[in-house]
């Protein structure tokens, strides 16, 4: 997959089929758009192109009095997923206040048509872009006639009688429903981060853990609780059980992500890791004693192991 980090540097020699959007999560709805583009591109000898934005527009344009948006995918994660599903060209536009003021007509004509040789466009059913989000399907259809390109809006992708959207998936992950979110994403929710020094409390309890700090401060962290997870370290994946919370049993306040890696005792401090959330085990809670916490941790780990056994059988 070709990646361009500046729209002004592109002067395509091949005609393109284009879509536009943040594609946060690259969920099944987004994948439907990419697949439709690939089908058309194969028939008409076009190059599939996604123009996305970094950072997420809502982080730039947000009301400063409100909590910032939590994202499903960092740009690095997005690149990896898009590459795996077969996108040919990704354009990452630097989104800032000036960029947000570009009129949709100017954007289509001066960037997509002139630089990408836009011939076909596929968008989601409710997509809008540009200044004041005026770049909707009605405007695109008018421009298509004027600038000689085809535009197609796909209907909503649904599953379990719900429209798949980044907003829906964020709400599921925020409440801990990572298994259901995975169905809409078409993969387990994951976060990338680095192993940092903890206070050694897990080791004292007999369950040494890797403390993970996500690379992005805007990354959405699942709700406090315990999860069955997979952790990948230097290309090797291990079964694990992960705790997210503020360790109320010890009257601590700072939230942590602590991963107990099954059958593993190597030193991995400062290493980059990839953590995938397979299923939710239980909510976070305060225990009256360390003994009660230890017994619960043992149950959590056993429940994770049982789930992995079922997955292997199936």
C-alpha positions as CSV (number, residue, x, y, z in Angstrom):
1,X,0.0,0.0,0.0
2,X,1.3,3.4,-1.0
3,X,1.1,6.1,1.8
4,X,1.2,9.8,1.2
5,X,1.3,12.3,4.1
6,X,0.7,15.4,2.0
7,X,-2.0,15.9,-0.5
8,X,0.0,18.6,-2.3
9,X,2.8,16.0,-3.1
10,X,0.5,13.7,-5.1
11,X,0.3,13.9,-8.9
12,X,-1.3,10.6,-9.8
13,X,-0.7,9.1,-13.2
14,X,-3.5,6.6,-12.8
15,X,-7.2,7.3,-12.5
16,X,-8.5,6.7,-9.0
17,X,-11.6,5.5,-7.2
18,X,-11.7,7.5,-4.0
19,X,-13.4,7.5,-0.6
20,X,-13.0,10.1,2.2
21,X,-13.3,9.8,5.9
22,X,-11.6,9.2,9.3
23,X,-12.5,5.5,9.2
24,X,-11.9,5.2,12.9
25,X,-11.9,1.6,13.8
26,X,-12.0,0.4,10.1
27,X,-15.1,-1.6,11.1
28,X,-17.3,-3.8,8.9
29,X,-19.1,-0.7,7.5
30,X,-15.8,0.8,6.4
31,X,-14.6,-2.5,5.0
32,X,-17.8,-2.7,2.9
33,X,-16.8,0.6,1.2
34,X,-13.2,-0.6,0.6
35,X,-14.6,-3.9,-0.9
36,X,-17.0,-2.0,-3.2
37,X,-14.1,0.2,-4.4
38,X,-11.9,-2.9,-5.1
39,X,-14.7,-4.5,-7.1
40,X,-15.1,-1.4,-9.3
41,X,-11.4,-0.8,-9.5
42,X,-10.8,-4.3,-10.9
43,X,-13.4,-3.8,-13.6
44,X,-12.2,-0.3,-14.6
45,X,-8.5,-0.4,-13.9
46,X,-8.5,2.2,-11.2
47,X,-6.4,2.6,-8.0
48,X,-8.3,2.4,-4.7
49,X,-7.6,5.5,-2.7
50,X,-8.7,6.5,0.8
51,X,-8.2,10.1,1.9
52,X,-8.2,10.2,5.7
53,X,-7.4,12.8,8.3
54,X,-4.9,12.9,11.2
55,X,-5.5,13.8,13.9
56,X,-9.2,13.0,14.1
57,X,-11.2,16.1,13.1
58,X,-13.2,16.0,16.3
59,X,-10.0,16.4,18.3
60,X,-9.2,19.6,16.4
61,X,-12.7,21.1,16.3
62,X,-14.0,19.9,19.7
63,X,-15.4,22.2,22.4
64,X,-12.5,22.6,24.9
65,X,-15.0,22.4,27.8
66,X,-15.9,18.8,26.9
67,X,-13.9,15.6,27.2
68,X,-11.9,14.8,24.0
69,X,-13.0,12.0,21.7
70,X,-11.4,8.6,22.4
71,X,-10.3,7.0,19.2
72,X,-10.6,3.3,18.2
73,X,-7.5,3.2,16.0
74,X,-4.3,5.2,16.0
75,X,-3.0,6.1,12.5
76,X,-0.4,3.3,12.8
77,X,-3.2,0.8,13.6
78,X,-5.3,2.1,10.8
79,X,-2.5,1.7,8.3
80,X,-1.9,-1.9,9.3
81,X,-5.6,-2.8,9.0
82,X,-6.1,-1.0,5.6
83,X,-3.0,-2.7,4.2
84,X,-4.3,-6.1,5.3
85,X,-7.7,-5.6,3.7
86,X,-6.2,-4.6,0.3
87,X,-6.4,-0.8,0.0
88,X,-3.8,0.3,-2.6
89,X,-3.2,3.9,-1.7
90,X,-3.7,5.9,1.6
91,X,-3.5,9.7,1.7
92,X,-3.2,11.1,5.3
93,X,-4.1,14.7,5.3
94,X,-2.9,16.8,8.2
95,X,-6.2,18.1,9.8
96,X,-6.0,21.5,11.3
97,X,-8.2,24.6,11.5
98,X,-7.1,25.9,8.1
99,X,-7.8,22.5,6.5
100,X,-11.2,22.4,8.1
101,X,-12.1,25.7,6.3
102,X,-11.6,24.3,2.8
103,X,-14.8,24.4,0.9
104,X,-16.0,20.9,-0.3
105,X,-16.2,22.1,-3.9
106,X,-12.5,23.3,-3.8
107,X,-11.4,20.1,-2.1
108,X,-13.0,17.9,-4.7
109,X,-11.9,20.0,-7.7
110,X,-8.4,21.0,-6.6
111,X,-7.3,17.9,-4.7
112,X,-9.3,14.8,-5.6
113,X,-9.9,15.6,-9.3
114,X,-6.7,17.4,-10.2
115,X,-4.2,15.5,-8.0
116,X,-5.8,12.0,-7.7
117,X,-7.5,11.9,-11.1
118,X,-10.8,11.1,-9.4
119,X,-13.0,9.0,-11.7
120,X,-15.2,7.2,-9.2
121,X,-16.2,7.9,-5.6
122,X,-17.8,5.6,-3.0
123,X,-19.0,7.0,0.3
124,X,-21.1,5.8,3.3
125,X,-24.8,6.5,3.5
126,X,-24.5,9.4,5.9
127,X,-21.0,10.8,5.0
128,X,-20.3,14.5,5.0
129,X,-17.0,16.5,4.9
130,X,-15.5,19.9,4.4
131,X,-16.3,23.3,5.9
132,X,-19.5,23.1,8.0
133,X,-19.8,19.5,6.7
134,X,-21.4,20.7,3.5
135,X,-19.9,18.0,1.4
136,X,-22.8,15.6,1.4
137,X,-24.2,13.2,-1.2
138,X,-26.4,15.9,-2.8
139,X,-23.4,18.1,-3.4
140,X,-21.2,15.3,-4.6
141,X,-23.9,14.3,-7.2
142,X,-24.0,17.8,-8.5
143,X,-20.2,18.0,-8.8
144,X,-20.1,14.5,-10.4
145,X,-22.0,15.8,-13.3
146,X,-19.9,19.0,-13.6
147,X,-16.5,17.4,-13.1
148,X,-17.2,14.1,-14.9
149,X,-16.9,11.4,-12.2
150,X,-19.3,8.8,-10.8
151,X,-20.4,8.8,-7.1
152,X,-22.1,6.0,-5.2
153,X,-23.4,6.1,-1.6
154,X,-23.7,2.7,0.1
155,X,-26.5,1.8,2.5
156,X,-25.7,1.3,6.1
157,X,-24.1,-1.9,7.1
158,X,-26.1,-3.6,9.8
159,X,-25.6,-6.5,12.2
160,X,-27.9,-7.8,15.0
161,X,-30.4,-5.2,13.9
162,X,-28.0,-2.3,14.6
163,X,-26.3,0.0,12.2
164,X,-22.5,-0.4,12.5
165,X,-20.8,2.8,13.4
166,X,-17.7,4.0,15.2
167,X,-19.9,5.7,17.8
168,X,-21.7,2.4,18.5
169,X,-18.4,0.5,18.9
170,X,-17.0,3.2,21.2
171,X,-20.0,2.9,23.5
172,X,-19.6,-0.9,23.6
173,X,-15.9,-0.8,24.4
174,X,-16.5,2.0,27.0
175,X,-18.9,-0.3,28.8
176,X,-16.6,-3.3,28.6
177,X,-18.6,-5.2,25.9
178,X,-15.4,-6.0,23.9
179,X,-16.8,-9.3,22.6
180,X,-19.8,-7.6,20.9
181,X,-17.5,-4.8,19.7
182,X,-15.3,-7.4,18.0
183,X,-18.3,-8.6,15.9
184,X,-18.8,-5.2,14.5
185,X,-15.1,-4.5,14.0
186,X,-14.5,-7.9,12.4
187,X,-11.6,-8.5,14.8
188,X,-10.7,-8.1,18.5
189,X,-10.3,-4.5,19.8
190,X,-6.6,-3.8,20.4
191,X,-4.3,-1.2,21.8
192,X,-0.6,-0.7,21.2
193,X,1.7,0.5,24.0
194,X,4.9,0.1,25.9
195,X,5.7,-1.9,29.1
196,X,6.5,0.5,31.9
197,X,7.7,0.0,35.5
198,X,4.9,-0.7,38.0
199,X,5.0,-0.7,41.8
200,X,5.5,-4.5,41.9
201,X,2.3,-5.1,43.7
202,X,1.2,-7.9,41.3
203,X,4.5,-9.8,41.9
204,X,4.0,-9.5,45.7
205,X,0.6,-11.2,45.3
206,X,2.2,-14.0,43.2
207,X,1.0,-12.7,39.8
208,X,3.7,-10.6,38.2
209,X,2.1,-8.3,35.6
210,X,3.2,-6.1,32.7
211,X,2.0,-2.5,33.1
212,X,1.1,-1.1,29.7
213,X,1.1,2.6,28.7
214,X,-0.8,3.2,25.4
215,X,1.1,5.1,22.8
216,X,-1.8,7.5,22.3
217,X,-3.3,9.5,25.1
218,X,-6.5,9.6,23.1
219,X,-6.8,5.8,22.7
220,X,-10.1,4.5,24.1
221,X,-9.5,2.2,27.1
222,X,-12.2,-0.4,27.9
223,X,-14.2,0.0,31.0
224,X,-12.6,-0.9,34.4
225,X,-12.6,-4.6,35.0
226,X,-10.9,-7.9,34.1
227,X,-10.6,-9.2,30.5
228,X,-9.4,-12.3,28.7
229,X,-6.7,-11.0,26.3
230,X,-3.9,-11.8,23.9
231,X,-0.6,-10.0,24.1
232,X,1.9,-9.9,21.3
233,X,5.6,-9.2,22.1
234,X,8.2,-9.0,19.4
235,X,6.0,-11.1,17.0
236,X,5.1,-13.8,19.6
237,X,1.5,-14.0,20.9
238,X,0.7,-15.2,24.4
239,X,-2.6,-15.8,26.3
240,X,-3.2,-13.4,29.1
241,X,-5.6,-11.9,31.6
242,X,-5.8,-8.1,31.9
243,X,-6.9,-5.8,34.8
244,X,-8.0,-2.2,34.1
245,X,-8.8,0.0,37.1
246,X,-7.4,2.0,40.0
247,X,-6.7,-1.0,42.3
248,X,-9.3,0.2,44.9
249,X,-8.3,-2.7,47.2
250,X,-5.1,-0.8,48.0
251,X,-6.8,2.7,48.0
252,X,-4.9,3.8,44.9
253,X,-6.4,6.4,42.5
254,X,-4.4,6.1,39.2
255,X,-5.9,3.9,36.6
256,X,-3.6,1.1,35.3
257,X,-3.5,-1.6,32.6
258,X,-1.9,-4.7,34.1
259,X,-1.4,-7.8,32.1
260,X,-0.8,-11.2,33.6
261,X,0.8,-13.3,30.9
262,X,0.1,-17.0,31.2
263,X,3.1,-19.4,31.3
264,X,5.5,-16.5,30.9
265,X,8.3,-15.0,33.1
266,X,10.6,-13.1,30.8
267,X,11.7,-9.5,31.4
268,X,9.9,-7.3,28.9
269,X,10.3,-3.8,30.5
270,X,10.2,-1.0,27.9
271,X,9.2,-3.3,25.0
272,X,6.4,-2.5,22.6
273,X,3.4,-4.7,22.9
274,X,0.0,-5.3,21.2
275,X,-2.9,-6.1,23.5
276,X,-6.1,-7.7,22.1
277,X,-9.3,-7.8,24.2
278,X,-11.1,-11.2,23.6
279,X,-13.8,-11.1,26.3
280,X,-15.0,-9.5,29.5
281,X,-14.7,-11.4,32.7
282,X,-15.9,-9.2,35.5
283,X,-16.3,-5.6,36.8
284,X,-13.6,-4.1,39.0
285,X,-14.3,-4.2,42.7
286,X,-12.7,-3.6,46.1
287,X,-11.7,-6.6,48.2
288,X,-11.5,-6.6,52.0
289,X,-8.2,-8.4,52.1
290,X,-5.3,-9.4,49.9
291,X,-6.3,-13.0,50.4
292,X,-9.7,-12.4,48.8
293,X,-8.1,-10.6,45.9
294,X,-5.6,-13.4,45.3
295,X,-8.5,-16.0,45.2
296,X,-10.4,-13.8,42.7
297,X,-7.3,-13.4,40.5
298,X,-6.9,-17.2,40.4
299,X,-10.5,-17.5,39.3
300,X,-10.1,-14.8,36.7
301,X,-7.0,-16.6,35.2
302,X,-8.8,-19.9,35.2
303,X,-11.8,-18.4,33.4
304,X,-9.5,-17.0,30.8
305,X,-7.8,-20.4,30.3
306,X,-11.2,-22.1,29.9
307,X,-12.2,-19.6,27.3
308,X,-9.0,-20.2,25.3
309,X,-9.5,-23.9,25.6
310,X,-13.0,-23.5,24.0
311,X,-11.6,-21.3,21.3
312,X,-8.9,-23.9,20.4
313,X,-11.6,-26.7,20.3
314,X,-13.8,-24.7,17.9
